[in-house]
Amino acid sequence: MNGAVAPLLAGADPALLKPPVNVLRLSLHPSGLAPRIVNLAEWRAHLFERLRKQIEISADPVLVALLEELRALPAPRSSRPPPKPNADYAGVVVPLQLTSAAGVLSFLSTTTVFGTPVDVTLSEIALESFFPADRATADALARISAQAR
């Protein structure tokens, strides 16, 4: 995590920020970022799909319990059903729109999984990166990062 992240977590329940932080829980919990995620239905569907795939590969009971916990959290109220995960982005990127003190910030999220199914240690490492989706977000992040120094 870099210096621009802390201001984006403002308002999250401090209990959700205690190490080790579970970013899936932080994202979907009503006391976390969920109330500030503009496209929560889409983001939630993406996280559930990603977690489901990890469970398919690993059969990890901890991940199964996490998925059950996350599914029990309140779903966003929406007049339309959530889109299929990655429907418009070919599974390469997923948008995340987050309300912040700097306004609505738009990110593209992409996940890189390291290793091969043969190497269990490496196949469980995944790195999610967020990139500004527009110039306004890039500029806001530069200001937030400069203030964090």
C-alpha positions in Angstrom: 0.0 0.0 0.0 1.2 3.5 -0.7 0.8 6.9 1.0 -2.4 7.8 -1.0 -4.3 4.9 0.4 -4.7 6.0 4.1 -6.9 9.1 3.2 -9.1 6.9 1.0 -9.8 4.7 4.0 -11.1 7.6 6.1 -14.3 6.8 7.9 -13.7 3.0 7.9 -14.2 1.3 11.2 -10.8 1.1 12.9 -11.5 -2.6 13.8 -11.5 -3.4 10.0 -8.1 -1.7 9.6 -6.3 -3.7 12.3 -3.6 -5.9 10.9 -3.9 -8.2 9.1 -6.4 -6.2 7.1 -8.7 -8.3 4.9 -9.4 -6.0 1.9 -12.4 -8.1 0.8 -14.1 -7.6 4.2 -13.0 -3.9 4.2 -14.5 -3.4 0.8 -17.9 -5.0 1.4 -18.5 -4.3 5.1 -21.1 -1.6 5.8 -18.7 -0.1 8.3 -15.9 -0.2 5.8 -15.8 1.1 2.2 -19.1 -0.3 1.0 -21.2 2.8 1.6 -18.6 4.8 -0.4 -18.4 2.5 -3.4 -20.5 4.0 -6.1 -20.7 0.7 -8.2 -21.0 -1.6 -5.2 -23.1 -4.2 -6.9 -20.6 -4.6 -9.7 -17.6 -4.5 -7.3 -19.3 -7.1 -5.0 -20.0 -9.4 -7.9 -16.3 -9.1 -9.0 -15.0 -10.0 -5.5 -17.4 -12.9 -5.2 -16.3 -14.3 -8.6 -12.6 -13.9 -7.8 -13.0 -15.6 -4.4 -15.1 -18.4 -5.9 -12.3 -19.1 -8.4 -9.7 -19.1 -5.6 -11.8 -21.6 -3.7 -12.1 -23.8 -6.8 -8.4 -24.0 -7.2 -7.5 -24.4 -3.5 -10.5 -25.8 -1.7 -9.3 -23.7 1.2 -11.8 -23.9 4.1 -10.7 -20.4 5.3 -11.7 -18.9 1.9 -15.0 -20.8 2.0 -15.8 -19.3 5.4 -14.8 -15.9 4.2 -17.1 -16.2 1.1 -20.0 -17.2 3.4 -19.2 -14.2 5.7 -19.1 -11.8 2.9 -22.3 -13.1 1.3 -24.1 -12.5 4.6 -23.2 -8.8 4.5 -26.0 -6.5 3.3 -26.2 -6.4 -0.5 -26.5 -3.0 -2.2 -30.0 -1.8 -3.0 -30.3 -1.4 -6.7 -33.2 -1.3 -9.1 -31.2 -3.4 -11.6 -29.3 -6.7 -11.0 -25.5 -6.6 -10.7 -23.7 -7.1 -14.0 -21.9 -10.3 -14.6 -18.4 -10.0 -13.3 -16.0 -8.5 -15.9 -18.9 -8.5 -18.5 -17.7 -5.4 -20.3 -14.0 -5.7 -19.6 -13.1 -9.1 -20.9 -11.9 -10.2 -17.5 -8.8 -8.0 -17.7 -9.9 -5.0 -15.6 -12.7 -4.1 -13.3 -13.8 -0.6 -12.5 -14.1 0.8 -8.9 -15.7 4.1 -8.2 -15.1 5.4 -4.7 -16.5 8.5 -3.1 -13.9 10.5 -1.3 -13.2 13.9 0.1 -11.7 14.7 -3.3 -14.9 13.6 -5.1 -15.7 10.4 -6.9 -12.4 8.6 -7.8 -12.5 6.1 -10.7 -10.0 3.2 -10.7 -9.3 0.3 -13.0 -8.5 -2.8 -11.0 -6.5 -5.7 -12.4 -5.3 -8.9 -10.6 -2.1 -10.7 -11.4 -1.8 -14.3 -10.2 1.7 -15.7 -9.9 2.8 -19.2 -10.5 1.2 -22.3 -12.0 -1.2 -24.8 -10.6 1.7 -27.2 -10.2 3.4 -24.9 -7.7 1.0 -24.5 -4.8 3.0 -21.8 -3.1 3.1 -19.6 -6.1 -0.4 -20.3 -7.3 -1.9 -18.7 -4.2 -0.1 -15.4 -4.7 -2.3 -12.7 -6.2 -1.6 -9.0 -6.5 -4.4 -6.6 -7.1 -3.4 -3.2 -8.5 -5.5 -0.1 -8.9 -4.8 2.5 -11.6 -6.5 5.8 -12.1 -9.2 5.5 -14.8 -9.3 9.1 -15.7 -7.2 12.3 -15.5 -9.3 13.8 -12.6 -8.6 10.7 -10.5 -4.9 10.8 -11.3 -4.7 14.5 -10.4 -6.6 13.9 -7.1 -4.3 11.0 -6.2 -1.2 13.1 -6.8 -2.6 15.8 -4.5 -3.5 13.2 -1.8 -0.1 11.6 -2.1 1.7 15.0 -1.8 -0.3 15.8 1.3 0.5 12.4 2.8 4.2 13.1 2.6 
